[in-house]
Amino acid sequence: MEINVRRHLALYGRVAIERQYCQRCRRFAFILEGAMACCRFPIDGAAERSRRMIVSEQRRRMPSVSHRKEQIKQQNGECLYCQLPLDGYVFRNGRATRIKIHWDHVVPYSYSQDNGHPNFVASCHVCNLIKSNLVFQTIEEARTYVMLKRETKGYL
């Protein structure tokens, strides 16, 4: 029996699970350990598309004031990426610009649509704009990327 290939990565908030339509069972089923969860029919390959299963509130929000204060305290008043003081200045081409605090989504909102407090960090405006909506495996990987870009753009 042939399995229909309507396969996708189902996104439930921040959780992604592969699923596919099973013609045997006549329903969508999750793919677990390389097999359909419904009838254990083996599946090869990986999903090429994703489908959001739960709709979020569709707007970015800031963390609460108390969480912002706590986050800045945890980060010792420094940008998570460049580790410059958030109340200082950044220099480019000999010009000083006061640092603006941006609240960065660690996992970009465009992917996760997660406004939860654990997904926010304090960053300077330069680093946040460089990081944009890129996804990194670790904070160290993000720092390395951001610092290289800062250097090429002439930020000190």
C-alpha positions in Angstrom: 0.0 0.0 0.0 1.4 3.4 -0.9 1.6 6.2 1.6 0.4 9.7 0.5 3.4 12.1 0.7 1.5 15.0 2.4 4.3 15.2 4.9 5.2 18.3 6.9 6.8 19.6 10.1 3.9 20.4 12.4 4.6 23.4 14.6 2.9 23.5 17.9 4.2 26.8 19.5 7.9 26.0 20.0 7.6 22.3 19.4 8.1 20.8 15.9 6.9 17.2 15.1 6.9 15.6 11.7 3.6 14.2 10.6 2.1 12.7 7.4 -1.2 11.5 6.1 -1.6 7.7 6.4 -3.8 6.2 3.8 -4.0 3.0 5.8 -5.5 4.7 8.9 -7.1 7.6 6.9 -5.7 10.3 9.2 -2.6 12.3 9.9 -0.2 10.7 12.3 3.1 11.7 13.8 6.3 10.2 12.5 8.3 8.8 15.5 11.6 7.0 15.1 11.2 6.7 11.4 7.8 5.2 11.4 4.1 6.3 11.4 2.9 6.4 15.0 -0.5 5.0 14.0 0.5 1.8 12.3 4.3 1.7 12.6 4.7 1.8 8.8 8.4 2.8 8.1 9.0 6.2 6.5 12.2 7.4 4.8 13.4 11.0 4.3 12.5 14.2 6.0 9.7 16.8 5.8 10.4 19.6 3.3 7.6 22.0 4.4 6.3 23.2 7.8 2.7 24.0 8.8 1.8 26.0 11.9 -0.8 24.1 13.9 -1.5 26.6 16.6 -2.0 30.3 15.7 -0.3 32.7 18.1 -1.5 36.1 19.1 0.1 37.5 15.9 2.0 40.4 17.5 5.4 40.9 19.1 5.3 42.1 22.7 8.0 43.4 25.0 8.8 41.5 28.2 7.2 42.9 31.4 9.1 45.8 33.2 10.0 43.5 36.1 11.4 40.9 33.7 13.4 43.5 31.8 15.0 44.8 35.0 15.8 41.2 36.1 17.2 40.3 32.7 19.5 43.4 32.7 20.6 42.5 36.2 21.4 38.9 35.1 23.4 40.2 32.2 25.3 42.6 34.4 24.0 45.5 32.4 25.7 44.3 29.3 24.6 43.3 25.8 24.3 39.6 25.6 26.3 39.5 22.3 29.1 42.1 22.4 29.1 42.4 26.2 29.4 46.3 26.0 27.6 48.2 28.8 24.0 48.9 27.8 24.3 52.5 29.1 27.4 53.3 27.1 28.3 54.3 23.6 29.3 52.5 20.4 31.8 54.0 18.0 31.7 53.8 14.2 34.0 55.8 11.9 35.0 58.0 14.8 31.4 58.9 15.7 29.9 58.0 19.1 26.3 56.8 19.2 24.5 56.1 22.5 23.5 52.5 22.8 19.8 51.7 22.7 18.5 48.6 24.4 16.7 46.2 22.1 14.8 43.2 23.5 15.9 40.4 21.2 14.0 37.1 20.8 16.6 34.4 21.1 14.6 32.2 18.8 13.3 34.7 16.3 9.6 35.6 16.6 9.2 35.1 12.9 9.9 31.4 13.5 8.6 30.6 17.0 6.1 33.4 17.6 7.1 33.1 21.2 6.8 36.2 23.4 7.6 34.2 26.5 10.1 35.7 29.0 12.7 32.9 28.6 12.9 33.8 24.9 14.0 37.5 25.6 17.5 38.8 26.1 18.8 42.4 26.4 21.0 43.4 23.5 22.4 46.7 22.0 20.7 48.0 18.9 23.7 47.2 16.8 23.9 43.5 17.7 20.2 43.0 17.5 20.0 44.4 14.0 23.0 42.3 12.9 21.6 39.1 14.4 18.2 39.9 12.8 16.1 36.7 12.5 19.0 34.3 12.3 18.9 31.1 14.3 22.0 29.8 16.1 22.7 26.6 18.0 24.4 28.3 20.9 24.8 31.8 22.3 28.6 31.5 21.7 27.9 30.8 18.0 25.6 33.9 17.8 28.3 36.0 19.6 31.0 34.9 17.2 28.8 35.8 14.2 27.7 39.1 15.5 31.3 40.1 16.5 32.6 39.3 13.0 29.9 41.4 11.4 30.4 44.3 13.9 34.1 44.3 12.9 33.5 44.3 9.2 31.0 47.2 9.6 33.5 49.2 11.6 31.9 49.1 15.1 34.1 49.4 18.2 
